[in-house]
Amino acid sequence: MTKKVKLGIVGCGGIANGKHLPSLSKLKNVELVAFCDIEVEKAEKAAKQYGTENAKVYKDYQELLKDESIDVIHVLTPNISHAEISIASMEAGKHVLCEKPMAKTSAEAREMLEVAKRTGKKLTIGYDNRFRPDSQSLHKITRRGDLGDIYFAKAHAIRRRAVPTWGVFLDEEKQGGGPLIDIGTHALDLTLWMMDNYKPKSVMGNVYHVLGKNENAANAWGPWDPEKFKVEDSAFGFITMENGATITLEASWALNTLDVDEAKCSLSGSKGGADMKNGLRINGEDMGNLYTRNVELGAGGVAYYDGASESNADLEARLWIDCIINDTEPTVKPEEAFVVTQILEAIYESAKTGKAVYFD
């Protein structure tokens, strides 16, 4: 590994420009040397703004992968191509960060895992909400054992009216689903990570196509087209783990509710509880009295590095590049992301059949 990591971007759309490229461009040990998009104009624009002086632009990712000098690929495409491009990249000798979810199906995610193990290449998934200050603090609290055995949890991903109307978000074929696979995946990842529990036993689920049928609907990004709304607008899951723990998962882009939370979790353990619904709050009992403690996440908190605050995207990028340079494990392990995909798929399957899905 050279001192500077040479990195290629496949998919130069919203998530690339809104999250990855601004954060990667801040790192002195990264060179953005290749950009690829089927709409080549997007790749050209990204290369001009973020690339090195001799950055190359591609329309076909297979051509990009022929460049042996590239160390890392970021796969930032629609869900349908996550597995294909990630696998090809690892086969070509590149480490891979693939945006969430890991893949459209668990079979594809399993193949990604197998290729990572066979090739020895690092693979991580873009669950950037793990890198928020509240998430980092709560993870340390749970690992220290403050909550005891966490046996009940809620994964929250509820929007009142915020349906993404651009790109392929409403296309079930390209994405595999709607809010469940888009934002529910973040909430579930956070919850499993906090619990350190990746052994599901069974899943029951329901999905709803209700508000998506409405015309001229109120929406953060303007009305959606009901004819193009091919995915669910809400989904809910009931997950039982092998050790008896229970998780409820709620995900919606459009729901008639005022209880709105996204990429958050609530935890109940044998010693205490925690939630992220109004800042980071820890609750419990001490000497016969109940208490609620609000965690201060200001100066000196986990989001600070070299005296300057980092966004979750910045911290994700820095730690990912560090793990490549230092040959350590990524914060988001692919085995963990695989279980998230398994559970999401099981919720969709249960909703179709009306029956519980059991894991071997």
C-alpha positions, 0 to 999 in steps of 0.5 A: 500500500502506498502512502496515499490511497488511490480511490475510484468512484463508481456512481457519481450521483447524489450520494457521491456528491452529497456525502462521499466526495466532500469527505474524501476530498478532505483527507490528505492520504487519499487521491481521487483518481477515477470517476465512473457513471453511466451518465458520463457528464456526472463523472466529468463534473465530479472529476473536475471538482474533486479529482486529481489533475490527471483523474480519469473518467469512465462510462463503463466500470469494467474499464476503470477496474483495469487500472491496477494503481487503484486501491479502493472503489466506492460503489455508489450506485442503485441497489440492483448493482451493488453486488455486481460492481462490488464483486468485480472490484474485489476480484480486480484486487480493490478494497470496497466501500459499498453504499447501504444496503449491502445488496438488493437480496441476501443471496447477493450479499452472501456472495459479496461476503464469500468473495471478500473472504476469498480475495482477502480484500476489505469490504465495508458498507456505508452505514454512516449513522454509526459515526454520529456523536450520539451513536458513538457514545451509546455504543460505548455505553452498551459495550461497557455493560451499563444497560445490562442484557438488552432484550427489547429494542425499537428501530425507528425510521419514520418520516411524516412526508418525505418521499424521495422523488428523484433517481430510482427510489420509487423503482422496485426493480432497481432498489428492491423496495422503498423506505424499509430498504432505504432508511429502515436499513439504517435504523436496524443496523444501529439497533443490532450494533448497539445490542451486539446481536446478529442471530435472528430466529424469526421475522414477521412483517407487513408493508403498506401501499397506501399514501403512495396512491395519493395524487398531489400529495404534500411532500418535502420534495414535491408531489410524487407520481402515484403511477411511478410509486412502485414500492411500499410507503411504510413497512413494519417488522417484528424480529425475534432473536435466538436469545429471546430478544425482541426488536420492532422495526418501523420504516416509512416515507409517508405516514400520518403521524407526529412521532417522527424519528429517523435512523434512531433506536430505543433500547431496554436492558436488564440494568437500564435503558436508552433512546435517541429520540430527544438527544441521547438519554439514559434511564434506569433505577438507582437506590430505589429512585428512577432517573433519566440522564441526558448525555452532553455531546459537546466539546470533548465528545467522540466526534472531535478529532485534532480539535475540530468537529467531524461530521458522521460522513467525515469520520466514516471516510477517515476511519475507513481509509485508516483501516486500509492503511493500517490493515485493521477491520472496518467499523462496519463489518460485512458480516453484520451488514449481511444480517441486516439484509437478511432481516429486511428481506425476511420482512418483505417475504413475510409481508407477501406470504402472511407467515413468519420467516424462520432462520436456520 
